[in-house]
Amino acid sequence: MRTLHHIGLSVPLVAAILTATSAAALHLNLIKADDPGDANLNLGLPVLDMPFNALDGGYPSMDQSLAITKDIYQLAHYGVKAAFGQHGLGWGEVGVRGMTLWTDVILLYLPGGDAWLHEEWHRAVMRRRGIDSCNGVYDMNIGASSIPVRKVTDDDLIALKRDHPADMIRLPAAGIEGSLELITALEKDSFFRGSNVFNTYANFLSYLSVISYVQSGATSSVNEMHEESNDEEEDMDDRDFVGHDFNSWVYDLFRPEEPYEARGTHPHGNGIRRYRDTDDLSEDEKDFMHLQGRLAYLNLLDPFLFSVRSLQFGDSALQTNLSVRHQLTAFGYVIDQHVFLRRDPFKMFIRWHHYFNYAHYFPGLELEFIDHPLPSVSAATHFSLRLGGWLQPKDQEFKTARSAAGGLAGLRLTQKFLPSFAGYAEVLSKTQGWVAGTPYLERAFATQLGVEATLN
């Protein structure tokens, strides 16, 4: 479920504050205003993502839904700049920023927006295990306080918890995983590929939603939300798959071996009581959830939020940027340090992983070389290389001190066919382990074929 009531009531206030802040910052020359006529953005879509697309109903995959949402936001922001900027209606930069913010608020509730992506990543984890579901964003309930993933059977959830307990734990956390990976994808486009449409408000709203939602876990408001939902959901098909995402996440994190049916009977007497109230959690579980609520603020350590696309030191041609990412995983949580480096044609993205389960720390590192030219083949041919290695808790267990080594390797070849269009082929191989944006906790080999376009 994606809950929006934590930010829904404050959206007008947030909109007013951010618009006024933009006006003041522009007046004081604190924000570099881009020329709407020079807007540049990069679009892309994995047309085929195997083996995920071979599953029954296996579209979209995590990467596909992420690409769709990223492209929609980029196009929306590009359109606002073109329509209302100095070459359009001439509203001025403050007007463009204000219109961009309201566009991002509306997109929260529409197919292809952040809430849709959130639910699609929940669904991808279930679809990976043969479980069908329905994304509640398609109900088009604009202004809803929560959006469910419906039409999931109790039998499917019983089997998932019994046969794949790590996937059951990862399942409710996958929604905010998608939102955070969307921010990372937009920032990578901005830093490495020169996209200069204004994504700051979209990122801020995503961060605000993630932080407020994680913080609301293990609080009394969850009980009230579940009571209201249970009263309205007499038909099992109308019920969300977990209710509040993070009460469910922490409950199963601490109790991976508890049978799903032990949750008890639904208040209407038909089916299992899926939703975990705060009263169902132990004090240890509440404390761990509250810790995650505090750690979620680390996501705000992100210069992109302040329109700082890159940092350059002196006369050096090297550009860089840094950010911090907190995410929930199948075994606990991870705190990542993102490092962006660019000195054309060299482009590198680094994720330094700090994995934590109940009481232990495990390290990891990923390196991604991006869009490096292959002039010996063709000036229009580029490659991207991704390498990673880690120690994670053995078998994704929450309370183990034992570690298991793992890693990944990926290669993408991109061929430009026209000045603004390209095609690419990508392969990725990974060992057992949790990787953000990858639905496979087990060993996997995946391939993609896709297209890219650039608009200037």
ChimeraX attribute file (.defattr): number of C-alpha atoms within 10 A of each C-alpha:
attribute: neighborCount
match mode: 1-to-1
recipient: residues
	/A:1	23
	/A:2	28
	/A:3	22
	/A:4	20
	/A:5	16
	/A:6	18
	/A:7	18
	/A:8	17
	/A:9	12
	/A:10	11
	/A:11	16
	/A:12	13
	/A:13	12
	/A:14	15
	/A:15	18
	/A:16	14
	/A:17	12
	/A:18	17
	/A:19	22
	/A:20	15
	/A:21	13
	/A:22	19
	/A:23	18
	/A:24	14
	/A:25	14
	/A:26	15
	/A:27	11
	/A:28	9
	/A:29	10
	/A:30	12
	/A:31	15
	/A:32	10
	/A:33	15
	/A:34	14
	/A:35	15
	/A:36	24
	/A:37	14
	/A:38	13
	/A:39	19
	/A:40	17
	/A:41	22
	/A:42	23
	/A:43	19
	/A:44	19
	/A:45	22
	/A:46	24
	/A:47	15
	/A:48	19
	/A:49	23
	/A:50	17
	/A:51	15
	/A:52	21
	/A:53	16
	/A:54	11
	/A:55	14
	/A:56	12
	/A:57	16
	/A:58	18
	/A:59	18
	/A:60	21
	/A:61	28
	/A:62	24
	/A:63	18
	/A:64	22
	/A:65	25
	/A:66	28
	/A:67	21
	/A:68	20
	/A:69	21
	/A:70	26
	/A:71	20
	/A:72	18
	/A:73	24
	/A:74	22
	/A:75	17
	/A:76	19
	/A:77	26
	/A:78	24
	/A:79	16
	/A:80	21
	/A:81	31
	/A:82	20
	/A:83	16
	/A:84	20
	/A:85	22
	/A:86	16
	/A:87	14
	/A:88	14
	/A:89	12
	/A:90	14
	/A:91	16
	/A:92	16
	/A:93	20
	/A:94	20
	/A:95	18
	/A:96	23
	/A:97	27
	/A:98	19
	/A:99	19
	/A:100	25
	/A:101	26
	/A:102	16
	/A:103	17
	/A:104	21
	/A:105	21
	/A:106	12
	/A:107	21
	/A:108	21
	/A:109	24
	/A:110	17
	/A:111	19
	/A:112	23
	/A:113	25
	/A:114	32
	/A:115	29
	/A:116	26
	/A:117	29
	/A:118	29
	/A:119	26
	/A:120	30
	/A:121	29
	/A:122	28
	/A:123	28
	/A:124	28
	/A:125	24
	/A:126	21
	/A:127	21
	/A:128	20
	/A:129	15
	/A:130	15
	/A:131	20
	/A:132	18
	/A:133	21
	/A:134	18
	/A:135	22
	/A:136	24
	/A:137	26
	/A:138	13
	/A:139	13
	/A:140	12
	/A:141	13
	/A:142	12
	/A:143	15
	/A:144	14
	/A:145	15
	/A:146	21
	/A:147	25
	/A:148	21
	/A:149	23
	/A:150	20
	/A:151	19
	/A:152	21
	/A:153	18
	/A:154	17
	/A:155	13
	/A:156	15
	/A:157	20
	/A:158	17
	/A:159	16
	/A:160	21
	/A:161	20
	/A:162	16
	/A:163	12
	/A:164	14
	/A:165	23
	/A:166	23
	/A:167	24
	/A:168	25
	/A:169	28
	/A:170	24
	/A:171	25
	/A:172	32
	/A:173	23
	/A:174	30
	/A:175	26
	/A:176	28
	/A:177	22
	/A:178	26
	/A:179	26
	/A:180	23
	/A:181	18
	/A:182	25
	/A:183	19
	/A:184	16
	/A:185	14
	/A:186	24
	/A:187	23
	/A:188	17
	/A:189	17
	/A:190	21
	/A:191	22
	/A:192	22
	/A:193	16
	/A:194	15
	/A:195	24
	/A:196	23
	/A:197	25
	/A:198	25
	/A:199	25
	/A:200	20
	/A:201	22
	/A:202	26
	/A:203	22
	/A:204	18
	/A:205	20
	/A:206	21
	/A:207	21
	/A:208	17
	/A:209	23
	/A:210	27
	/A:211	22
	/A:212	19
	/A:213	22
	/A:214	24
	/A:215	21
	/A:216	20
	/A:217	24
	/A:218	29
	/A:219	16
	/A:220	12
	/A:221	13
	/A:222	21
	/A:223	18
	/A:224	13
	/A:225	17
	/A:226	18
	/A:227	14
	/A:228	11
	/A:229	17
	/A:230	21
	/A:231	10
	/A:232	11
	/A:233	14
	/A:234	15
	/A:235	12
	/A:236	18
	/A:237	15
	/A:238	18
	/A:239	21
	/A:240	26
	/A:241	26
	/A:242	22
	/A:243	26
	/A:244	29
	/A:245	24
	/A:246	25
	/A:247	27
	/A:248	26
	/A:249	26
	/A:250	25
	/A:251	21
	/A:252	24
	/A:253	25
	/A:254	21
	/A:255	14
	/A:256	18
	/A:257	11
	/A:258	14
	/A:259	14
	/A:260	23
	/A:261	16
	/A:262	11
	/A:263	14
	/A:264	12
	/A:265	13
	/A:266	15
	/A:267	14
	/A:268	14
	/A:269	10
	/A:270	11
	/A:271	16
	/A:272	21
	/A:273	19
	/A:274	24
	/A:275	25
	/A:276	24
	/A:277	23
	/A:278	23
	/A:279	13
	/A:280	16
	/A:281	18
	/A:282	14
	/A:283	12
	/A:284	11
	/A:285	19
	/A:286	20
	/A:287	13
	/A:288	16
	/A:289	24
	/A:290	18
	/A:291	13
	/A:292	21
	/A:293	20
	/A:294	12
	/A:295	18
	/A:296	23
	/A:297	18
	/A:298	17
	/A:299	19
	/A:300	17
	/A:301	13
	/A:302	17
	/A:303	15
	/A:304	22
	/A:305	18
	/A:306	12
	/A:307	15
	/A:308	14
	/A:309	21
	/A:310	18
	/A:311	14
	/A:312	12
	/A:313	9
	/A:314	7
	/A:315	6
	/A:316	8
	/A:317	11
	/A:318	16
	/A:319	18
	/A:320	19
	/A:321	20
	/A:322	18
	/A:323	19
	/A:324	18
	/A:325	22
	/A:326	22
	/A:327	23
	/A:328	25
	/A:329	27
	/A:330	28
	/A:331	26
	/A:332	26
	/A:333	18
	/A:334	21
	/A:335	20
	/A:336	21
	/A:337	17
	/A:338	19
	/A:339	16
	/A:340	22
	/A:341	21
	/A:342	19
	/A:343	13
	/A:344	11
	/A:345	9
	/A:346	14
	/A:347	21
	/A:348	20
	/A:349	22
	/A:350	20
	/A:351	20
	/A:352	20
	/A:353	21
	/A:354	19
	/A:355	24
	/A:356	20
	/A:357	22
	/A:358	16
	/A:359	10
	/A:360	16
	/A:361	15
	/A:362	19
	/A:363	15
	/A:364	19
	/A:365	17
	/A:366	18
	/A:367	17
	/A:368	19
	/A:369	17
	/A:370	22
	/A:371	20
	/A:372	18
	/A:373	18
	/A:374	14
	/A:375	10
	/A:376	7
	/A:377	9
	/A:378	11
	/A:379	11
	/A:380	15
	/A:381	20
	/A:382	19
	/A:383	18
	/A:384	18
	/A:385	19
	/A:386	18
	/A:387	18
	/A:388	19
	/A:389	18
	/A:390	22
	/A:391	20
	/A:392	27
	/A:393	26
	/A:394	17
	/A:395	17
	/A:396	24
	/A:397	21
	/A:398	23
	/A:399	16
	/A:400	15
	/A:401	15
	/A:402	14
	/A:403	17
	/A:404	14
	/A:405	16
	/A:406	17
	/A:407	20
	/A:408	20
	/A:409	18
	/A:410	18
	/A:411	18
	/A:412	19
	/A:413	19
	/A:414	23
	/A:415	18
	/A:416	18
	/A:417	11
	/A:418	10
	/A:419	9
	/A:420	12
	/A:421	16
	/A:422	18
	/A:423	19
	/A:424	21
	/A:425	17
	/A:426	19
	/A:427	17
	/A:428	17
	/A:429	15
	/A:430	23
	/A:431	18
	/A:432	19
	/A:433	26
	/A:434	24
	/A:435	16
	/A:436	16
	/A:437	17
	/A:438	17
	/A:439	24
	/A:440	21
	/A:441	20
	/A:442	13
	/A:443	13
	/A:444	16
	/A:445	16
	/A:446	16
	/A:447	18
	/A:448	19
	/A:449	18
	/A:450	17
	/A:451	18
	/A:452	17
	/A:453	16
	/A:454	15
	/A:455	14
	/A:456	12
